[in-house]
Amino acid sequence: MPFYRRSFLYLIRKRAKSVLLLLIFLLVNSMILGTNMILRAAENTETAMEEKAGVQVVCEVLDTAHPITEEEAEAIQNTAEVTRVNRMGQQTARLTDLAPVTASDSTELENQQVILMSYDDMETDGPFADQSYRLTEGELIGPDTRYGAVINAGLADANGLELGDTFSLETEKGGSVAVTVIGKYFAGNESRQEDAALAVYRVENQIYVDNAAYQELFGGSGFYKIAAYTGQPGQLSALAEKIRGILKEKADITTSDALYQQMKAPLTQITRAVALMRLLAFVTGTALVSLLLCMWMRSRQKEMAIFISLGEPRYVLFLQALMEAAAVFFLALLGAGVLGRLAAGRLQGLLTAASETGLSLQVSLEPVDLALLLCIGGGVAVIAVLVSLLPVLLENPKDLLSRMEG
């Protein structure tokens, strides 16, 4: 009779034992599958964090007389690890048809000027990103903004400017550009400034523009600061060295990944705890299944010895026992898959509630989780069968039969 048929008949004959083994496999598989789902969710979350956590290398010039040039900024942008850059410029300009806010009657040039500050993206760097300033109307300058300006509410009120209005800026060299008001802001310290402060030093006269307008007005003037973002936190130091090679000694280069590390800390704790749980599930499951199969094998030693005496290859007996365990294991795997799909939402809720940082893990059942369960759970079954059969397969069948009859 083929060994696979004997396996099937044995499971049918020993229904109680088969059901008990099925329940143990179901428990072990469910624990392993649950940990697989959580670990995969943690891995996906970490990947998303790497892209969104704002890991950056900040370059700020040491001497404003030697700014970062457009060519150097482009070289940084083209560095392999860099996903995007935020170029920041600062110059003085004059309002063509408007008047800056000032309480001084000085006739100096600085009392007629405003500070022009440029960004590629104001939401990720600068006083609005760290919430020092507050946007009251409109929107901030973003990567797609062209010839837009965010102005202080005091400057807007003094000159009757509203969102959508256009005004012109000019330089001492005669360059000019027209920009459109897309936002208004409030700094919070406007009323605490000295009346004698010249216009260029007053917060009301800080105007934020995009780099398209800035470069048209101050082409070739360069930037005083650049933030280079990367989606590879592990390459942050290497990226800093590459940028240092581009800028030489003209800029102070620092790295910033505090937000990423803050977000990663609870995720690392969850990952370590769940990985330990999976290891314990594997070890405990292997021990339980091995113990159960060893107990069953004691009652089958005579049967195995007779088969060996009749010339049955030992590996065939191993395959028979393995098929018995595999059949029960696959049934338990299907049951664990059903339980895993039902429990996914519950696991996600528990993990989110346990995280003080509001970390959200998207726990769901995917084919890769079942594939990993097949590998790990299959290892449990193979090891357990091998441990239970090893004494029988290594012992001489004559000695085994004589001992059992004696």
Solvent accessible surface area in square Angstrom, and as a share of the most:
residue,aa,sasa,rsa
1,M,131,0.58
2,P,60,0.38
3,F,50,0.21
4,Y,122,0.47
5,R,135,0.49
6,R,28,0.10
7,S,2,0.01
8,F,126,0.53
9,L,70,0.35
10,Y,11,0.04
11,L,30,0.15
12,I,76,0.39
13,R,144,0.53
14,K,69,0.29
15,R,160,0.58
16,A,84,0.65
17,K,56,0.24
18,S,18,0.12
19,V,79,0.45
20,L,86,0.43
21,L,4,0.02
22,L,53,0.26
23,L,101,0.50
24,I,31,0.16
25,F,1,0.00
26,L,46,0.23
27,L,103,0.51
28,V,5,0.03
29,N,0,0.00
30,S,34,0.22
31,M,87,0.39
32,I,0,0.00
33,L,1,0.00
34,G,15,0.15
35,T,5,0.03
36,N,2,0.01
37,M,0,0.00
38,I,15,0.08
39,L,26,0.13
40,R,40,0.15
41,A,1,0.01
42,A,3,0.02
43,E,118,0.53
44,N,80,0.41
45,T,21,0.12
46,E,52,0.23
47,T,71,0.41
48,A,40,0.31
49,M,8,0.03
50,E,47,0.21
51,E,124,0.56
52,K,162,0.69
53,A,2,0.02
54,G,27,0.26
55,V,1,0.01
56,Q,25,0.11
57,V,0,0.00
58,V,25,0.15
59,C,0,0.00
60,E,75,0.34
61,V,16,0.09
62,L,124,0.61
63,D,68,0.35
64,T,116,0.67
65,A,75,0.58
66,H,110,0.49
67,P,36,0.23
68,I,0,0.00
69,T,53,0.31
70,E,62,0.28
71,E,128,0.57
72,E,36,0.16
73,A,4,0.03
74,E,108,0.49
75,A,41,0.32
76,I,0,0.00
77,Q,67,0.30
78,N,107,0.55
79,T,19,0.11
80,A,93,0.72
81,E,20,0.09
82,V,14,0.08
83,T,88,0.51
84,R,86,0.31
85,V,18,0.11
86,N,0,0.00
87,R,58,0.21
88,M,3,0.01
89,G,1,0.01
90,Q,82,0.37
91,Q,62,0.27
92,T,56,0.33
93,A,2,0.01
94,R,79,0.29
95,L,14,0.07
96,T,63,0.36
97,D,120,0.62
98,L,42,0.21
99,A,61,0.47
100,P,25,0.15
101,V,32,0.18
102,T,52,0.30
103,A,64,0.50
104,S,24,0.16
105,D,138,0.72
106,S,33,0.21
107,T,124,0.72
108,E,99,0.44
109,L,80,0.40
110,E,65,0.29
111,N,11,0.06
112,Q,70,0.31
113,Q,13,0.06
114,V,0,0.00
115,I,26,0.13
116,L,1,0.01
117,M,25,0.11
118,S,0,0.00
119,Y,7,0.03
120,D,27,0.14
121,D,17,0.09
122,M,1,0.01
123,E,119,0.53
124,T,47,0.27
125,D,18,0.09
126,G,25,0.24
127,P,26,0.16
128,F,19,0.08
129,A,43,0.33
130,D,97,0.50
131,Q,157,0.70
132,S,66,0.42
133,Y,38,0.14
134,R,145,0.53
135,L,56,0.28
136,T,58,0.34
137,E,79,0.35
138,G,45,0.43
139,E,106,0.48
140,L,31,0.15
141,I,1,0.00
142,G,17,0.17
143,P,92,0.58
144,D,132,0.68
145,T,22,0.13
146,R,155,0.57
147,Y,81,0.31
148,G,1,0.01
149,A,0,0.00
150,V,0,0.00
151,I,0,0.00
152,N,1,0.00
153,A,26,0.20
154,G,29,0.28
155,L,1,0.00
156,A,1,0.01
157,D,112,0.58
158,A,71,0.55
159,N,35,0.18
160,G,57,0.55
161,L,12,0.06
162,E,100,0.45
163,L,74,0.37
164,G,53,0.51
165,D,53,0.27
166,T,85,0.49
167,F,12,0.05
168,S,31,0.20
169,L,1,0.00
170,E,50,0.22
171,T,19,0.11
172,E,103,0.46
173,K,201,0.85
174,G,62,0.60
175,G,29,0.28
176,S,66,0.43
177,V,9,0.05
178,A,52,0.41
179,V,1,0.00
180,T,45,0.26
181,V,2,0.01
182,I,37,0.19
183,G,0,0.00
184,K,11,0.05
185,Y,0,0.00
186,F,85,0.35
187,A,14,0.11
188,G,31,0.30
189,N,60,0.31
190,E,23,0.10
191,S,108,0.69
192,R,178,0.65
193,Q,39,0.17
194,E,132,0.59
195,D,104,0.54
196,A,76,0.59
197,A,25,0.20
198,L,28,0.14
199,A,0,0.00
200,V,9,0.05
201,Y,140,0.53
202,R,21,0.08
203,V,8,0.04
204,E,11,0.05
205,N,0,0.00
206,Q,41,0.18
207,I,0,0.00
208,Y,2,0.01
209,V,1,0.00
210,D,4,0.02
211,N,4,0.02
212,A,30,0.23
213,A,1,0.01
214,Y,3,0.01
215,Q,50,0.22
216,E,100,0.45
217,L,12,0.06
218,F,23,0.10
219,G,57,0.55
220,G,69,0.66
221,S,35,0.23
222,G,5,0.05
223,F,2,0.01
224,Y,51,0.19
225,K,52,0.22
226,I,0,0.00
227,A,1,0.00
228,A,0,0.00
229,Y,11,0.04
230,T,6,0.03
231,G,16,0.15
232,Q,85,0.38
233,P,18,0.11
234,G,74,0.71
235,Q,78,0.35
236,L,13,0.06
237,S,85,0.55
238,A,43,0.34
239,L,0,0.00
240,A,7,0.05
241,E,106,0.48
242,K,94,0.40
243,I,0,0.00
244,R,92,0.34
245,G,40,0.39
246,I,49,0.25
247,L,2,0.01
248,K,138,0.58
249,E,148,0.66
250,K,48,0.20
251,A,11,0.09
252,D,75,0.39
253,I,18,0.09
254,T,70,0.40
255,T,69,0.40
256,S,43,0.28
257,D,40,0.21
258,A,74,0.58
259,L,96,0.48
260,Y,6,0.02
261,Q,89,0.39
262,Q,119,0.53
263,M,60,0.27
264,K,60,0.26
265,A,51,0.40
266,P,23,0.15
267,L,2,0.01
268,T,39,0.23
269,Q,125,0.55
270,I,28,0.14
271,T,49,0.28
272,R,174,0.63
273,A,53,0.41
274,V,8,0.04
275,A,39,0.30
276,L,101,0.50
277,M,102,0.45
278,R,60,0.22
279,L,104,0.52
280,L,98,0.49
281,A,2,0.01
282,F,57,0.24
283,V,82,0.47
284,T,70,0.41
285,G,0,0.00
286,T,20,0.12
287,A,58,0.45
288,L,74,0.37
289,V,0,0.00
290,S,11,0.07
291,L,110,0.55
292,L,16,0.08
293,L,15,0.08
294,C,43,0.26
295,M,115,0.51
296,W,26,0.09
297,M,8,0.03
298,R,175,0.64
299,S,81,0.52
300,R,12,0.04
301,Q,32,0.14
302,K,93,0.39
303,E,53,0.24
304,M,1,0.00
305,A,0,0.00
306,I,74,0.38
307,F,45,0.19
308,I,22,0.11
309,S,66,0.42
310,L,141,0.70
311,G,59,0.57
312,E,44,0.20
313,P,60,0.38
314,R,91,0.33
315,Y,142,0.54
316,V,18,0.11
317,L,0,0.00
318,F,41,0.17
319,L,64,0.32
320,Q,2,0.01
321,A,6,0.05
322,L,39,0.19
323,M,80,0.36
324,E,12,0.05
325,A,2,0.01
326,A,28,0.21
327,A,41,0.32
328,V,7,0.04
329,F,5,0.02
330,F,102,0.42
331,L,109,0.54
332,A,1,0.01
333,L,20,0.10
334,L,118,0.59
335,G,24,0.23
336,A,0,0.00
337,G,10,0.09
338,V,92,0.53
339,L,83,0.41
340,G,9,0.09
341,R,162,0.59
342,L,134,0.66
343,A,40,0.31
344,A,11,0.08
345,G,54,0.52
346,R,168,0.61
347,L,43,0.21
348,Q,49,0.22
349,G,39,0.38
350,L,92,0.46
351,L,26,0.13
352,T,52,0.30
353,A,88,0.68
354,A,80,0.62
355,S,13,0.08
356,E,178,0.80
357,T,80,0.47
358,G,54,0.52
359,L,18,0.09
360,S,54,0.35
361,L,2,0.01
362,Q,121,0.54
363,V,8,0.05
364,S,42,0.27
365,L,20,0.10
366,E,68,0.31
367,P,106,0.67
368,V,87,0.50
369,D,3,0.01
370,L,54,0.27
371,A,54,0.42
372,L,71,0.35
373,L,0,0.00
374,L,79,0.39
375,C,93,0.56
376,I,33,0.17
377,G,1,0.01
378,G,18,0.18
379,G,23,0.22
380,V,0,0.00
381,A,4,0.03
382,V,65,0.37
383,I,69,0.35
384,A,0,0.00
385,V,1,0.01
386,L,80,0.40
387,V,73,0.42
388,S,5,0.03
389,L,0,0.00
390,L,79,0.39
391,P,80,0.50
392,V,3,0.02
393,L,21,0.11
394,L,137,0.68
395,E,50,0.23
396,N,77,0.39
397,P,19,0.12
398,K,157,0.66
399,D,80,0.41
400,L,2,0.01
401,L,39,0.20
402,S,71,0.46
403,R,133,0.49
404,M,80,0.36
405,E,136,0.61
406,G,99,0.96
